[in-house]
């Protein structure tokens, strides 16, 4: 993984010092709330319902074991003993004391971590495929380009105060595991007809109140022009994006109102003006790739026979392998999902003790690294098949081996009313109630890939608009109700879910979800995935079942 140089380290240490001074001035009454708000947001600090919330950047989801141990230390020393992984691969702490946040940032800086630009109207953390570098469908590892983008975006003076927040995702695989089409800018590594690898660039994607799928603005971009083309898009947005209405300030609204053809023409015009001054050299790309070279894999790992034998002998282990592992490009290895969706835990939460133990497991089994995912889980990407049984046993002891990746209980969930001051309805408690009901269903593992996403407000932090089943909390005269959508997707064939009907009460939401799954079981053809069934039969059978007694 990328290692900071002296310039990188100096930058984040100076930022810690600056924010310490700003915080002290605010606490002493020398800075007003509005002045401090802009400063704290640029350092990842929100004011939530009960306490501040600090969001820590995890660039493209990659973490060293040393960083995992520091996240555990922060959770233990400054919070309530746990932290939360988000859909953008970052980490959040929900209970830090305001006056101690500079100390947290100082501790994080010792392991090359920070909270710079994790909030505010700026360029946010660049996200990517959590299986980058190990997946079998990869054209090229996207992480070197993610790091190049990260360095370009960090404290970019021209884009520090954009009309609204701005997010970039990059994928190098045939299968989109990074929700690329739902970002302000999406970047795919692709091959052209000559076999050359470059980028397909999309713009104008986004969720929230107005979910929109991004559109292609450049079908093929040479690698040397990556930064200049991104800069051109940002310049057009910064100049023309609306600042009079925050609900219409995202680039998705600009692209929609301007029209794709005109927007693309404006970008091309700006790009042609600046591209020769911002060339990305082959030397810089190759130098960045050296930080992401493959580890020293064991060439004898493929000859291990215990892996197959253990699966035959232990049904629970076999189930875990089926749901919580993925094929690896190196024979004898697998990528392992660490589930943060145990039935008795809020989705995405992990304790300090679990983090410390996971760091040890990463050192022992996966070359000292872990990754965070788009769906609020973690990954140990490089585990020998011969080590999987021992790893499974240890993860199971830690309650990190729930065999549910890609199933209905692998739910994305925002904090909702439990923490967030913007929320209209609860999420965590409802998610637990739904999961409890689903765990009681005998056929849960036979349902296949079903993604449930639940958000407590229209901001859509849990991406409910693109859930196979989306749940959105709404307020009705002080009571919590929930709108349901079906048919969304954040993968290759990205789609916005359609609303099923009127919102249902908090008391009825769990029953409504189980009814939807019952209709799917009744209506599906043999081995037909949920999305295909919804697209084939339409919403009416689901609507009739959910609202039968309403």
C-alpha positions as CSV (number, residue, x, y, z in Angstrom):
1,X,0.0,0.0,0.0
2,X,1.0,3.6,-0.5
3,X,3.5,4.9,2.1
4,X,3.6,8.6,3.0
5,X,6.7,10.6,2.1
6,X,8.1,13.5,4.1
7,X,5.8,15.9,2.3
8,X,2.7,13.9,3.0
9,X,3.5,13.5,6.6
10,X,4.3,17.2,7.1
11,X,1.0,18.1,5.4
12,X,-1.2,16.1,7.8
13,X,0.8,17.1,10.9
14,X,0.4,20.8,10.0
15,X,-3.3,20.3,9.4
16,X,-3.6,18.8,12.9
17,X,-1.8,21.7,14.4
18,X,-4.0,24.2,12.5
19,X,-7.2,22.5,13.6
20,X,-6.0,22.3,17.2
21,X,-5.7,26.0,17.2
22,X,-9.0,26.5,15.5
23,X,-10.8,24.3,18.0
24,X,-9.2,26.1,21.0
25,X,-10.2,29.4,19.5
26,X,-13.8,28.2,19.1
27,X,-14.0,26.8,22.7
28,X,-12.6,30.1,24.0
29,X,-15.3,32.1,22.1
30,X,-12.8,33.6,19.6
31,X,-14.5,31.9,16.6
32,X,-18.2,31.9,16.0
33,X,-20.2,28.8,15.3
34,X,-20.6,29.6,11.6
35,X,-16.9,30.3,11.2
36,X,-15.9,27.1,13.0
37,X,-18.5,25.1,11.0
38,X,-16.6,25.5,7.7
39,X,-13.3,24.6,9.4
40,X,-14.5,21.6,11.3
41,X,-16.3,20.1,8.2
42,X,-13.1,20.3,6.2
43,X,-11.6,18.2,9.0
44,X,-14.3,15.6,9.1
45,X,-16.2,16.8,12.2
46,X,-20.0,16.9,12.3
47,X,-22.3,17.9,15.1
48,X,-24.8,15.1,15.5
49,X,-27.8,14.6,17.8
50,X,-26.0,13.5,20.9
51,X,-22.3,14.3,20.3
52,X,-19.9,15.2,17.5
53,X,-19.2,12.7,14.8
54,X,-15.7,12.3,13.3
55,X,-15.3,10.7,9.9
56,X,-11.8,9.3,9.2
57,X,-10.6,8.8,5.6
58,X,-9.7,5.3,4.4
59,X,-8.5,5.9,0.8
60,X,-9.9,3.3,-1.6
61,X,-10.7,1.2,1.5
62,X,-7.1,0.0,2.2
63,X,-5.9,-0.5,5.8
64,X,-2.7,-1.8,7.3
65,X,-2.8,-3.8,10.5
66,X,-1.0,-0.9,12.2
67,X,-3.9,1.4,11.2
68,X,-6.5,-1.1,12.4
69,X,-4.8,-1.1,15.8
70,X,-4.9,2.7,15.9
71,X,-8.6,2.7,15.0
72,X,-9.1,0.4,17.9
73,X,-7.1,2.7,20.2
74,X,-9.2,5.7,19.2
75,X,-12.4,3.8,19.8
76,X,-11.2,2.7,23.2
77,X,-9.5,6.0,24.4
78,X,-11.8,8.6,22.8
79,X,-15.1,7.0,22.0
80,X,-17.4,4.2,23.5
81,X,-15.3,1.3,22.4
82,X,-16.4,0.9,18.8
83,X,-16.5,2.6,15.4
84,X,-18.6,2.4,12.2
85,X,-17.6,1.6,8.6
86,X,-19.5,3.5,6.0
87,X,-20.7,2.8,2.4
88,X,-17.8,5.0,1.2
89,X,-15.2,2.8,2.9
90,X,-14.5,5.3,5.6
91,X,-14.7,5.1,9.4
92,X,-16.9,7.1,11.8
93,X,-16.7,7.7,15.5
94,X,-20.0,8.8,17.0
95,X,-19.1,9.9,20.5
96,X,-15.8,11.9,20.6
97,X,-15.6,15.0,22.8
98,X,-15.1,18.1,20.7
99,X,-12.0,19.3,22.7
100,X,-10.3,15.9,22.2
101,X,-10.7,15.7,18.4
102,X,-7.4,17.3,17.7
103,X,-5.7,14.6,19.9
104,X,-7.5,11.9,17.8
105,X,-6.2,13.5,14.6
106,X,-2.7,13.7,16.1
107,X,-2.8,10.0,16.9
108,X,-4.2,9.1,13.5
109,X,-1.4,11.1,11.8
110,X,1.2,8.8,13.4
111,X,-0.1,5.9,11.2
112,X,-0.7,8.0,8.1
113,X,-4.4,8.6,8.6
114,X,-6.4,11.8,8.7
115,X,-9.9,13.2,8.3
116,X,-9.1,15.9,5.7
117,X,-12.0,16.5,3.3
118,X,-14.2,13.7,4.6
119,X,-17.0,16.3,4.8
120,X,-17.8,19.8,3.5
121,X,-18.3,20.9,-0.1
122,X,-15.1,19.6,-1.4
123,X,-13.5,16.5,-3.1
124,X,-14.2,13.6,-0.8
125,X,-12.5,10.2,-0.4
126,X,-11.9,8.3,-3.6
127,X,-13.4,4.9,-3.4
128,X,-12.7,1.7,-5.4
129,X,-13.3,-2.1,-5.7
130,X,-12.6,-3.9,-2.4
131,X,-11.2,-6.8,-4.4
132,X,-8.8,-4.6,-6.4
133,X,-5.6,-6.4,-7.3
134,X,-6.8,-9.9,-6.4
135,X,-10.1,-10.4,-8.4
136,X,-10.2,-12.7,-11.4
137,X,-12.1,-10.2,-13.7
138,X,-9.7,-7.3,-13.4
139,X,-8.4,-5.5,-16.4
140,X,-5.8,-3.6,-14.3
141,X,-5.4,-2.7,-10.6
142,X,-7.2,0.6,-10.1
143,X,-5.5,1.5,-6.8
144,X,-2.4,3.3,-8.3
145,X,-4.8,5.6,-10.1
146,X,-6.9,6.1,-7.0
147,X,-3.8,7.2,-5.1
148,X,-2.8,9.6,-7.9
149,X,-6.4,11.0,-7.7
150,X,-6.2,11.2,-3.9
151,X,-3.0,13.2,-4.1
152,X,-4.4,15.5,-6.7
153,X,-7.6,16.1,-4.7
154,X,-6.1,16.7,-1.3
155,X,-6.2,20.4,-0.4
156,X,-6.7,21.3,-4.1
157,X,-7.0,25.1,-3.7
158,X,-9.4,25.6,-6.6
159,X,-11.9,23.1,-5.4
160,X,-11.9,23.7,-1.7
161,X,-15.4,25.3,-1.8
162,X,-17.4,23.6,-4.5
163,X,-21.2,24.2,-4.9
164,X,-21.7,20.8,-3.1
165,X,-19.7,17.7,-2.0
166,X,-18.0,15.7,-4.8
167,X,-17.3,12.0,-4.9
168,X,-15.1,9.9,-7.3
169,X,-15.0,6.1,-7.7
170,X,-12.7,4.0,-9.8
171,X,-13.0,0.4,-10.9
172,X,-10.7,-1.8,-12.9
173,X,-12.9,-4.9,-13.2
174,X,-15.6,-6.2,-15.5
175,X,-18.0,-6.4,-12.6
176,X,-18.7,-3.1,-10.8
177,X,-18.3,-3.6,-7.1
178,X,-17.7,0.1,-6.3
179,X,-21.1,1.6,-7.4
180,X,-19.1,3.7,-10.0
181,X,-22.2,4.9,-11.8
182,X,-23.6,6.5,-8.7
183,X,-20.8,9.0,-8.2
184,X,-20.3,12.6,-9.3
185,X,-17.4,11.2,-11.4
186,X,-17.1,7.5,-12.2
187,X,-14.0,6.0,-13.8
188,X,-13.7,2.6,-15.4
189,X,-10.5,1.0,-16.7
190,X,-11.3,-0.3,-20.2
191,X,-9.6,-1.6,-23.3
192,X,-10.2,0.1,-26.7
193,X,-10.4,-1.7,-30.0
194,X,-6.6,-1.6,-30.3
195,X,-6.2,-3.4,-26.9
196,X,-4.9,-0.3,-25.1
197,X,-6.0,0.3,-21.5
198,X,-7.4,3.6,-20.7
199,X,-10.5,5.1,-18.9
200,X,-14.2,5.4,-19.6
201,X,-15.3,8.5,-17.7
202,X,-18.8,9.1,-16.4
203,X,-20.3,12.2,-14.8
204,X,-23.5,13.3,-13.1
205,X,-24.3,10.3,-10.9
206,X,-25.6,10.6,-7.4
207,X,-28.2,9.5,-4.9
208,X,-29.9,11.4,-2.1
209,X,-33.1,13.3,-2.9
210,X,-32.7,13.0,-6.6
211,X,-31.0,9.7,-7.5
212,X,-29.5,9.7,-11.0
213,X,-27.3,7.2,-12.8
214,X,-24.1,8.8,-14.2
215,X,-23.6,9.1,-18.0
216,X,-20.6,8.6,-20.1
217,X,-18.8,11.8,-21.1
218,X,-15.6,10.2,-22.4
219,X,-15.8,6.7,-23.8
220,X,-12.0,6.3,-23.9
221,X,-9.4,8.5,-22.3
222,X,-5.7,7.9,-22.5
223,X,-4.0,7.4,-19.1
224,X,-1.8,10.5,-19.5
225,X,-4.9,12.7,-19.6
226,X,-6.6,11.4,-16.4
227,X,-6.0,14.4,-14.2
228,X,-6.5,17.0,-16.8
229,X,-9.9,15.6,-17.8
230,X,-11.0,15.3,-14.2
231,X,-9.9,18.9,-13.6
232,X,-11.9,20.0,-16.7
233,X,-15.1,18.4,-15.3
234,X,-14.5,20.0,-11.9
235,X,-13.9,23.4,-13.4
236,X,-17.1,23.4,-15.4
237,X,-19.0,22.2,-12.3
238,X,-17.4,24.8,-10.1
239,X,-18.3,27.6,-12.5
240,X,-21.8,26.5,-13.4
241,X,-23.0,24.4,-10.5
242,X,-25.9,26.1,-8.6
243,X,-25.0,27.7,-5.3
244,X,-28.5,29.2,-4.6
245,X,-30.1,25.9,-3.6
246,X,-28.2,23.1,-1.9
247,X,-30.7,20.5,-3.1
248,X,-29.9,21.4,-6.7
249,X,-26.2,22.0,-6.3
250,X,-24.8,18.6,-7.1
251,X,-23.2,18.0,-10.5
252,X,-26.0,15.5,-11.4
253,X,-28.5,18.4,-11.5
254,X,-26.1,20.5,-13.7
255,X,-25.7,17.6,-16.2
256,X,-29.4,17.0,-16.2
257,X,-30.4,20.7,-16.7
258,X,-27.6,21.4,-19.2
259,X,-28.0,18.2,-21.2
260,X,-25.3,15.6,-21.7
261,X,-24.2,16.9,-25.1
262,X,-23.7,20.5,-24.1
263,X,-22.1,19.5,-20.8
264,X,-19.7,17.2,-22.5
265,X,-18.9,20.0,-25.0
266,X,-18.1,22.4,-22.2
267,X,-15.8,19.9,-20.6
268,X,-14.0,19.1,-23.9
269,X,-13.5,22.8,-24.5
270,X,-11.9,23.3,-21.0
271,X,-9.9,20.1,-21.3
272,X,-8.4,21.0,-24.7
273,X,-7.2,24.2,-23.1
274,X,-5.4,22.6,-20.2
275,X,-4.6,19.0,-21.1
276,X,-1.0,19.6,-22.4
277,X,-0.1,21.3,-19.1
278,X,-1.3,18.5,-16.9
279,X,0.1,15.3,-18.5
280,X,0.4,12.3,-16.3
281,X,3.7,10.7,-17.2
282,X,4.3,7.0,-17.6
283,X,7.1,7.3,-15.0
284,X,4.7,8.6,-12.4
285,X,2.2,5.8,-13.1
286,X,4.9,3.2,-12.9
287,X,6.3,4.7,-9.7
288,X,2.9,4.6,-8.1
289,X,2.4,1.0,-9.2
290,X,5.4,0.0,-7.1
291,X,3.4,0.7,-4.0
292,X,0.8,-1.9,-5.0
293,X,3.0,-4.8,-6.2
294,X,1.6,-8.3,-5.2
295,X,2.8,-9.8,-2.0
296,X,5.1,-12.9,-1.8
297,X,2.5,-15.5,-2.5
298,X,3.2,-19.2,-1.6
299,X,3.5,-21.0,-4.9
300,X,2.8,-24.3,-3.1
301,X,-0.5,-23.1,-1.7
302,X,-2.5,-24.6,-4.6
303,X,-1.4,-28.1,-3.7
304,X,-3.1,-28.0,-0.3
305,X,-5.9,-30.7,-0.1
306,X,-7.2,-29.9,3.4
307,X,-9.4,-27.0,2.2
308,X,-11.7,-29.4,0.2
309,X,-11.6,-32.0,2.9
310,X,-12.6,-29.5,5.6
311,X,-15.6,-28.3,3.6
312,X,-16.8,-31.9,3.2
313,X,-16.4,-32.6,6.9
314,X,-17.8,-29.4,8.3
315,X,-21.1,-28.0,6.9
316,X,-20.8,-24.7,8.8
317,X,-17.4,-24.1,7.4
318,X,-18.6,-24.9,3.8
319,X,-21.4,-22.4,4.2
320,X,-19.0,-19.7,5.3
321,X,-16.8,-20.4,2.4
322,X,-19.8,-20.2,0.0
323,X,-21.0,-16.8,1.2
324,X,-18.0,-15.1,2.7
325,X,-15.2,-15.8,0.3
326,X,-14.4,-14.9,-3.3
327,X,-12.2,-16.4,-6.0
328,X,-8.6,-15.1,-6.1
329,X,-6.4,-14.6,-9.2
330,X,-3.6,-16.6,-7.5
331,X,-4.2,-20.4,-7.3
332,X,-4.4,-21.6,-3.7
333,X,-5.7,-18.3,-2.2
334,X,-9.1,-16.8,-1.6
335,X,-10.4,-13.3,-0.5
336,X,-12.3,-13.5,2.7
337,X,-15.2,-11.2,3.8
338,X,-15.3,-10.3,7.5
339,X,-19.0,-9.8,8.2
340,X,-19.9,-6.8,10.2
341,X,-23.5,-7.9,10.1
342,X,-23.9,-10.2,13.1
343,X,-27.6,-10.4,14.2
344,X,-27.0,-8.7,17.5
345,X,-24.8,-5.8,16.1
346,X,-25.7,-2.6,14.2
347,X,-24.6,-3.0,10.5
348,X,-21.1,-1.8,9.9
349,X,-20.1,-1.5,13.6
350,X,-16.9,-3.1,15.0
351,X,-15.5,-3.0,18.5
352,X,-12.0,-2.0,19.6
353,X,-11.3,-5.6,20.7
354,X,-12.5,-7.0,17.4
355,X,-10.3,-4.5,15.5
356,X,-7.2,-5.5,17.5
357,X,-7.9,-9.1,16.9
358,X,-8.5,-8.5,13.3
359,X,-5.2,-6.7,13.0
360,X,-3.5,-9.8,14.4
361,X,-5.3,-12.0,11.9
362,X,-4.4,-9.7,9.1
363,X,-0.7,-10.1,10.1
364,X,-1.0,-13.8,10.4
365,X,-3.0,-14.7,7.4
366,X,-3.2,-11.7,4.9
367,X,0.1,-9.9,4.6
368,X,-0.8,-7.4,7.2
369,X,-3.6,-5.7,5.3
370,X,-7.4,-5.4,5.3
371,X,-10.0,-3.6,3.2
372,X,-13.3,-1.9,3.8
373,X,-16.2,-2.5,1.4
374,X,-19.0,-0.6,-0.2
375,X,-21.5,-2.7,1.8
376,X,-20.0,-2.0,5.3
377,X,-18.0,-5.2,5.7
378,X,-14.2,-5.9,5.7
379,X,-12.0,-8.1,3.6
380,X,-8.8,-10.1,4.2
381,X,-7.8,-10.3,0.5
382,X,-4.9,-12.8,0.4
383,X,-5.6,-15.9,2.5
384,X,-4.1,-19.3,1.7
385,X,-6.8,-22.0,1.3
386,X,-4.9,-24.1,3.8
387,X,-5.3,-21.4,6.5
388,X,-9.0,-20.8,5.9
389,X,-10.3,-23.3,8.5
390,X,-8.2,-21.8,11.3
391,X,-9.1,-18.3,10.2
392,X,-12.8,-19.1,10.2
393,X,-12.7,-20.5,13.7
394,X,-11.0,-17.4,15.0
395,X,-13.4,-15.0,13.2
396,X,-16.3,-17.0,14.5
397,X,-15.1,-16.6,18.1
398,X,-15.0,-12.8,17.4
399,X,-18.5,-12.8,15.9
400,X,-17.1,-11.7,12.6
401,X,-18.0,-14.9,10.6
402,X,-21.7,-14.6,10.1
403,X,-22.2,-16.4,6.7
404,X,-24.4,-13.8,5.1
405,X,-22.4,-11.8,2.5
406,X,-24.8,-11.0,-0.4
407,X,-27.8,-12.3,1.5
408,X,-30.8,-10.4,2.8
409,X,-29.2,-10.0,6.3
410,X,-26.1,-8.3,4.8
411,X,-28.0,-5.1,5.0
412,X,-26.7,-1.6,4.5
413,X,-28.0,0.7,7.2
414,X,-27.3,4.3,8.2
415,X,-27.3,5.4,11.9
416,X,-30.7,7.0,11.6
417,X,-32.3,8.7,14.6
418,X,-30.0,6.9,17.0
419,X,-27.2,9.4,16.1
420,X,-27.9,11.6,13.1
421,X,-29.5,15.0,13.5
422,X,-30.8,14.9,9.9
423,X,-32.7,11.6,10.2
424,X,-36.5,11.4,10.1
425,X,-36.8,7.8,11.4
426,X,-34.8,5.0,13.1
427,X,-32.7,2.6,11.2
428,X,-30.5,0.5,13.5
429,X,-33.4,-0.9,15.6
430,X,-35.5,-1.5,12.6
431,X,-32.6,-3.3,10.9
432,X,-32.2,-5.5,13.9
433,X,-35.9,-6.4,14.0
434,X,-35.9,-7.2,10.2
435,X,-32.7,-9.3,10.6
436,X,-34.2,-11.2,13.5
437,X,-37.3,-12.0,11.5
438,X,-35.3,-13.0,8.5
439,X,-33.0,-15.3,10.6
440,X,-36.1,-17.2,11.6
441,X,-36.9,-18.0,7.9
442,X,-35.6,-21.4,7.1
443,X,-35.0,-20.6,3.4
444,X,-33.0,-17.5,3.9
445,X,-29.8,-18.8,2.3
446,X,-31.8,-20.1,-0.6
447,X,-32.9,-16.7,-1.7
448,X,-29.7,-15.8,-3.3
449,X,-28.3,-12.3,-3.8
450,X,-30.7,-9.8,-2.3
451,X,-29.5,-6.4,-1.2
452,X,-31.5,-4.5,1.4
453,X,-30.5,-0.8,1.9
454,X,-32.1,1.3,4.6
455,X,-31.7,5.1,5.2
456,X,-33.3,7.3,7.9
457,X,-33.7,10.3,5.6
458,X,-33.6,11.6,2.0
459,X,-29.9,12.1,2.1
460,X,-29.7,8.4,1.4
461,X,-26.4,7.6,3.1
462,X,-27.3,3.9,2.9
463,X,-28.1,4.1,-0.8
464,X,-31.7,2.9,-0.4
465,X,-32.5,4.2,-4.0
466,X,-30.3,1.4,-5.5
467,X,-31.1,-1.4,-3.1
468,X,-32.8,-4.4,-4.5
469,X,-35.2,-3.6,-1.7
470,X,-34.9,0.0,-0.5
471,X,-36.3,1.4,2.8
472,X,-36.5,5.1,3.4
473,X,-37.5,6.6,6.7
474,X,-40.0,9.5,6.6
475,X,-41.7,11.6,9.2
476,X,-45.5,11.8,9.3
477,X,-46.7,14.2,11.9
478,X,-44.0,13.1,14.3
479,X,-44.3,9.4,13.6
480,X,-41.8,7.2,11.9
481,X,-42.9,5.6,8.6
482,X,-41.0,3.9,5.8
483,X,-41.2,4.0,2.0
484,X,-40.3,0.9,0.1
485,X,-38.7,0.7,-3.3
486,X,-38.0,-2.4,-5.4
487,X,-35.7,-3.1,-8.3
488,X,-32.7,-0.9,-7.6
489,X,-29.1,-1.9,-8.4
490,X,-25.6,-0.3,-7.9
491,X,-23.8,-2.8,-10.1
492,X,-23.2,-2.9,-13.9
493,X,-26.8,-2.5,-14.8
494,X,-27.4,0.3,-12.3
495,X,-31.0,1.2,-11.7
496,X,-33.1,3.4,-9.4
497,X,-35.7,1.4,-7.5
498,X,-39.4,2.1,-8.0
499,X,-41.7,3.0,-5.1
500,X,-43.9,0.2,-4.1
501,X,-46.7,2.3,-2.7
502,X,-47.6,4.4,0.3
503,X,-45.2,4.4,3.3
504,X,-45.9,1.8,5.9
505,X,-45.7,2.3,9.7
506,X,-42.8,1.4,11.9
507,X,-44.9,-1.4,13.3
508,X,-45.5,-2.9,9.8
509,X,-42.1,-2.5,8.1
510,X,-40.7,-5.9,9.1
511,X,-43.8,-7.7,8.1
512,X,-43.8,-5.9,4.8
513,X,-40.3,-7.0,4.0
514,X,-41.1,-10.7,4.8
515,X,-44.1,-10.5,2.6
516,X,-42.0,-9.2,-0.3
517,X,-39.7,-12.1,0.1
518,X,-42.6,-14.5,0.3
519,X,-43.9,-13.2,-3.1
520,X,-40.5,-13.6,-4.5
521,X,-40.4,-17.3,-3.4
522,X,-43.8,-17.8,-5.0
523,X,-43.1,-16.0,-8.2
524,X,-39.6,-16.8,-9.1
525,X,-38.6,-19.3,-11.8
526,X,-35.9,-21.9,-10.9
527,X,-32.8,-20.1,-9.6
528,X,-34.1,-16.8,-10.8
529,X,-32.5,-13.8,-9.0
530,X,-34.6,-11.4,-7.1
531,X,-34.0,-8.5,-9.5
532,X,-35.0,-10.6,-12.5
533,X,-38.2,-11.7,-10.8
534,X,-39.1,-8.1,-10.0
535,X,-38.4,-7.0,-13.6
536,X,-40.3,-9.9,-15.0
537,X,-43.5,-9.8,-12.9
538,X,-43.6,-6.1,-12.1
539,X,-44.5,-4.5,-8.8
540,X,-48.2,-5.4,-8.6
541,X,-47.8,-8.9,-7.0
542,X,-45.6,-7.4,-4.3
543,X,-47.9,-4.4,-3.9
544,X,-51.0,-6.6,-3.4
545,X,-49.3,-8.7,-0.7
546,X,-47.8,-5.8,1.2
547,X,-51.0,-3.7,1.3
548,X,-53.5,-6.5,1.5
549,X,-54.6,-5.6,5.0
550,X,-54.0,-1.8,4.8
